[in-house]
Amino acid sequence: MKKSSLSPFLKSFITGINGFIGSNLAARLIKEGQEVSGLVRKTSDLSFLKGLKVKLFFGDLSSRTLLDKATEGVDIVYHVAGLASDWGPIELFRKINVEGTKNLLKSSLESGVKRFVFISSTAVHGFGGFHNATEDFPKTPTIFPYCITKREAEDLVNRFHKERGLPTLIIRPGNVFGPKDRTTFVKMAELLEKGQMVYINRGKPLTCPTYIENLVDAILLAVNREDTVGETFIITDGLEITWKEYIDKIAEKLGVRRPLLSIPYSLAYSAGAVCEAILKLLRSKRPPIITRYRIANVAKDYHFSIEKAKIKLGYQPRVSLDEAMERTVKWYKNNSRYRHKFLKC
């Protein structure tokens, strides 16, 4: 294995350091002995950073002056921040996910960072239905702003590598879950506890769970090699598991009843479209409980191969689904403040 020539005592900068993935990554880097800084908005919730020794830069991805200062003297930039939502105008997604990424790429290039790591998503492939899709798998046409702008951001990252020599690395995680996941897991757990969760198409489509600790393992494996510059890696837990099996596992660990009902895809997708239309008329900034994005994500097989990561990185998911779910449910039960009312359409 070709190891990186980088010193083990690195300076790392993380955008979105206060979020689910960013805070878990920061904790691991600090444990590895690295000096860590990060970008947060002035209004950000910093509770996930409690007890972590990090230097914070307050602002956003629109400020080149701030990004120039934040990346100065930094060895590795981890670009985790972005608008990860199933709701909102594409102009807003482009401003954050594309223009923000471009600003950070320019600052990183000028600062001479040794590696730029972009945390993308398997959502760039769309939701056309596939099994064992690889990094080079054709991307399904999509209407969803998140998928579109993540693709555009990836294109930018690759262009900065090929045309301007920036040492980049793209990581495409599957559906990430784990402690501090208040965006997806908390909502699913609440629905199960209230008896309001349903399967789509009887829960038969395959999904791609990615436990946060396994994801961080893979990121560091990829960063610590010289021969991963310019590469893209899909990272999941490598499971062949249906949505029903995944949801039932959450219910089991929560100690609640499994869903009793299943809704056909066409009906659920139509309901999502209606909810979206209503909230658009009301000019609501809050996403509806049902969106077409969420339904599309679970309606067809959404499964990826991690063979490239296994072969090139030696990646093997360390934490099993059973253990991962136990840890996540334990965090959820111990953090009741993240249980909130969101069931509105």
HELIX and SHEET records of a PDB file:
HELIX    1   1 PHE A   20  LYS A   31  1                                  12    
HELIX    2   2 SER A   47  LEU A   49  5                                   3    
HELIX    3   3 ARG A   64  THR A   71  1                                   8    
HELIX    4   4 ILE A   90  PHE A   93  1                                   4    
HELIX    5   5 ARG A   94  GLU A   99  3                                   6    
HELIX    6   6 GLY A  100  SER A  111  1                                  12    
HELIX    7   7 THR A  122  HIS A  125  5                                   4    
HELIX    8   8 PRO A  145  ARG A  164  1                                  20    
HELIX    9   9 PHE A  185  GLU A  193  1                                   9    
HELIX   10  10 ASN A  201  GLY A  203  5                                   3    
HELIX   11  11 ILE A  212  VAL A  223  1                                  12    
HELIX   12  12 GLU A  226  THR A  228  5                                   3    
HELIX   13  13 TRP A  243  LEU A  254  1                                  12    
HELIX   14  14 TYR A  265  LEU A  281  1                                  17    
HELIX   15  15 ARG A  292  ALA A  299  1                                   8    
HELIX   16  16 GLU A  307  LEU A  313  1                                   7    
HELIX   17  17 LEU A  321  ASN A  334  1                                  14    
HELIX   18  18 SER A  336  TYR A  338  5                                   3    
SHEET    1   A 7 VAL A  54  PHE A  58  0                                        
SHEET    2   A 7 GLU A  35  VAL A  40  1                                        
SHEET    3   A 7 LYS A  11  THR A  15  1                                        
SHEET    4   A 7 ILE A  76  HIS A  79  1                                        
SHEET    5   A 7 ARG A 115  ILE A 119  1                                        
SHEET    6   A 7 THR A 168  PRO A 173  1                                        
SHEET    7   A 7 GLU A 231  ILE A 235  1                                        
SHEET    1   B 2 PHE A 130  ALA A 133  0                                        
SHEET    2   B 2 TYR A 302  PHE A 304  1                                        
SHEET    1   C 2 ASN A 175  PHE A 177  0                                        
SHEET    2   C 2 PRO A 209  TYR A 211  1                                        
SHEET    1   D 2 TYR A 199  ILE A 200  0                                        
SHEET    2   D 2 SER A 262  ILE A 263  1                                        
SHEET    1   E 2 LEU A 206  THR A 207  0                                        
SHEET    2   E 2 ILE A 241  THR A 242 -1                                        
END                                                                             
